[in-house]
Amino acid sequence: MKKQVSLTEHARVRLRERRIDPKWIDETVHHPDWVEPGDRGVERRFRAISEFDGRVLRVVCVETDSSIRVISVMFDRNARRKP
């Protein structure tokens, strides 16, 4: 069962400003190409979006036992999977 995804107000603003399709966020959160852990449970999840010329979407989120809260979202020009 997929966890519910919620967006902070900041993430909603970024989504509109950057014209990011909400389904891309859902795909990135649930099926990332790779994940980079951060401080205090914050993760950066990355996924190449074929519908957007293969650019890499970065979703910053916090996952709990019951949900995933998206803090911010952006296309990351410099994103590279670490070997």
Secondary structure by P-SEA (a helix, b strand, c coil): cccbbbbcaaaaaaaaaacccaaaaaaaaacccccccccccbbbbbbbbccccbbbbbbbbcccccbbbbccccccccccccc
